[in-house]
Amino acid sequence: MATAYERYNLHTTPEKFFIEACDEGTDAVLVIDRVSNEMTLTGRNDIPPSAVTRPICGIMGTLRLVAGMYLIVITRKRNVGNLLGHAVWKAVDFDVISYKKTVLHLSEIQADQRFVWNGNLLRELAGQPELHRFALPVIHGFIVMKPCRINGKIFEWILISRRSCFRAGVRYYVRGIDSEGHAANFVETEQIVLYEGAKASFVQTRGSMPFYWSQRPNLKYKPKPVISKTMNHMDGFQRHFDSQLLIYGKQTVLNLVNQKGSEKPLEEEFAKMSSGLNNGMLNYLAFDFHKECSHMRWDRLQILVDAVAETQDEYSYFMVNSDGKTLTQQKGVFRSNCMDCLDRTNVIQSLLARRSLQSQLQRMGVLNVGQRIEEQAEFEKVYKNAWADNANACAVQYAGTGALKTDFTRTGKRTRWGLLMDGWNSMIRYYKNNFSDGFRQDAIDLFLGNFAVDESEGPTPLRMKKDWKFLTLPIVMLVAFSMCIVSLLLAGDTWTETLAYVMFWGSASAITATVILFNGQDFVDAPKLVHKEKMD
């Protein structure tokens, strides 16, 4: 199967777009009619001299909005490394061009459809095989590629996280699974080592607890999760693990949520579902991360690593030697989760990946017998920082801020500064989750094609009139609270008069705040397209 072109020129006229492939040995030009939307293939000689020309890095795809069709192109890219002879690029800048004057058809060998985030945007290319080389599959997630040295031996160390485009979204609006068994915030993380022609890989996954539950924001710091009472949990649960077992083989679930408080019912439901599935290829292990590591006892994470060591040895990893002969194959994966599948999950994944890497490097001859990765200070710094950066990338994409607990990932210990940064990030998350994530969820649904725009539908559904409470109550609360402060600063003639003013305005402020919290879901920025108010 042919690969996508690497270099392009975009030639624009009032009637058409001409996307010229500039790779050596090709004369192909993709022509997009800006009126009929028709796509055809031609040669360089058909590009009119009057066209405005500029270089681009690739086609992200086309998007239909209320105003019509748009062409999305990548205008700047940055090289992040070379993997098995193929350059890996990060798309940096984009341009969205209206068709008005003021695609994807790849084999499984080329791209896993679960992780092709621009598949919807490339759909216009899908029916025309001669245009396939213009289809540029794009993943959403994280990648780092580092040349490393241990014992004077240079090897390539790579970490890739790929976010699934199924049931994609933001932290509080997308939880659990959908009717097809796709889990929210599902991410496949692969660690790769390349040394003198030999290759090794270790894969882990993360994803929301795979049954029907929700946790929609309502102005409270931590909304109470709700398990659906109407959905068939076992049906969705089985759909999820049927696909996971088919793709990855055996599964060991590492559930890191709290086993008390609001998270306890979720852990109990997950345990019940796992037991009820009665599948010998699925193993369930609950580990109360916060309880075990309370009072800064982060060394106790080794308890979990030791508990699954035998299973990890059984699952092994994938490795081929320099001759291309397969030495080992990975027979199963660890599927980790916490509430968000972010902070706690990333810590555990980094520990399991290090244990696998220890074995891989010894087998390749990079590490000597008896040597440990933790003793290689230069590489250990690279390793910890990369996993912390991976945590931040995944957290920004799902929760809106960098990850928590990354001080442990970077340094191997928990610090008080790290606790302060966690507090700051938690406050930013609170604001974004309540007051900006609805719009972000709508953008994701539009990008992925979960919401189909009908040009004749009239006014955009994104513009909805707010209820009177949305403006009135916050103003009343702000005025009452301000008057309470003024009453304290500007005392009356007697202390009883001052107390009366303070109690009156303080009570008004408290009552208004209570009403706002009681109607919390009216004040948050909720999605308006797909994930409206409902049990997901």
Protein Blocks (a to p, Z undefined) as FASTA:
>chain_A
ZZddfbdcddddfkbccdddfbehiabdcdddfklopacdddfklpcfkbccdddfbdfb
dcddfkbccddddfbdcdfbdeehiacdddfbdcdddfblnlpacdfklpcfklmmklmm
mmmmmmmmklmmmpccddedddddddddeehiacdddddddddfehiacfklpgcjdfko
paehiacddddddeehiacddddddddddbddddddehiabacddddfkbcfklmmmmmm
mmmmmmnopaddddfbdcehjllmmmmmmmmmmmmnopakbccddddfklmmgghiaklm
mmmmmmmmmmmmmnmpadddfkopafbdcfbdcddddfkopmmmmmmmmmmmmmmmmmmm
mmnomacghiafklmmmlmmmmmmmmmmmmmmmmmmmnopacehklmmmnopacfklmmm
mmmmmmmmmmmmmmmmmmmmmmmmmmnopaccdfknopafklccddfklmmmmmmmmmmm
mmmmmmmmmccfbfklmmmmmmmmmmmmmmmmmmmmmmmmmmpccdfklmpcddZZ
